[in-house]
Amino acid sequence: MRMYLLALNPTDSVTEGFLPAAARLGLDVTILTDQPPAHRDVPPRTEVLECDVHDFRAVINRIATHHRPDAVFTNSDHLQTQAALAADYFGLPGKDWRAALRAKNKGEMRRHLAAAGLDAVRSMELAAGQDPSAFAAADLPYPVVLKPREGVASEDVILAGDPEELVALAKEIQARRPDAALLAEEFLAGELYTLETLGDGRVRHVLGGFHTTMSAPPVFIEERLDFVAAPPEPVVAQVSAQLDALGIGLGAAHTEFVVHEGRARLIEVNYRVIGDQCDLLLARAMGIELFEHILRAHLGEPLPADLGARRDGAGRVDYALADRAGTLTAAPTATDRTVDGVRLSYRPLRDLGEAHPYYGTNRDYIGVLRVTGTDRGAVDRVADDFVAAERWEITP
């Protein structure tokens, strides 16, 4: 069986998760990408073809002139609609392209939830190239969050305290991203959580979630995520109702939301598995073949009624962050160890000697720590000890 995998740059989710899972399932994989040189190191039975993956018509044509497909899949936020349309064209299992578009387009997500009577968030969109002064005339409740309408990974997401600041920030983002539509929306107060789900188009399993620790405003950078094996049922019910309204069904979904006074309000839905190595921790903490289950769902196989996940798992992900521009001059190397029954993995995300600007986004990550076990106290102790014992240095 052949799976076409749409990709942009390589990610840990694909390299360490989906490609090894495809090999274990005996799949032949064709990676379609607009960055072929970046995908040099691939496992056996995997080929890489160049394709304008942003254009669903180019994707369909590339597949139609190659081997017959059995599945079309992507884990990229940017390519979900294209993969859904291609799968539908070839009569294969796939996500509803409308749901994929609603998840990617945050303005459309807001409109759809409001029309369904589930939540109304005051917001305003600014088309690419539109004069940002239009924001000043809008009736918005400050502070507001300004973000690219179809952005990812906290890129250019920032809090604005008044109309003048909002207009100025919008002009700065437009200078960097002239083709991006922008969205300004009311700031939603509350603790930030995620819900991780997996469906086959008929049933949707709740895998658990994470409690997210964020950086101080005005930027929004995820600094730490604590695994929550069993989120509160009332919260799960509220989030699930909104996912139902959006049409989220087949495959994995990573949903970010805040909880304030018992009310769950969506921040965004990423219609793919959680990233930044949290998916690797999720698979380990639950003790399931997470990536195989996702691929099987895209092959049209029903998910088992019980995934066999353990419910006593504890886990935590910490990110080492650059706090300034400069060159990385000290950092720990890749590490795997077991301490008091707790498994620890650290992976550097930058090499020593690399120089970078300061981004104010997830691109400031210089390393990621994953710790799993069955005792929350032991997990926290091992993670805290590692962070305290190691050092990361940025030299201006």
Secondary structure, 3 states (H helix, E strand, C coil): CEEEEEECCCCHHHHHHHHHHHHHCCCEEEEEECCHHHHCCCCCCEEEEECCCCCHHHHHHHHHCCCCCCEEEECCHHHHHHHHHHHHHCCCCCCCHHHHHHHHCHHHHHHHHHHCCCCCCCEEEECCCCCCHHHHCCCCCCCEEEEECCCCCCCCCEEECCHHHHHHHHHHHHHHCCCCCEEEEECCCCEEEEEEEEECCCCEEEEEEEEEEECCCCECCEEEEEEECCCCHHHHHHHHHHHHHHCCCCEEEEEEEEEECCEEEEEEEECCCCCCCHHHHHHHHHCCCHHHHHHHHHCCCCCCCCCCCCCCCEEEEEEEECCCCEEEEECCCCEEEEECCEEEEEEECCCCCCEECCCCCHHHEEEEEEEEECCHHHHHHHHHHHHHHCCCEEEC
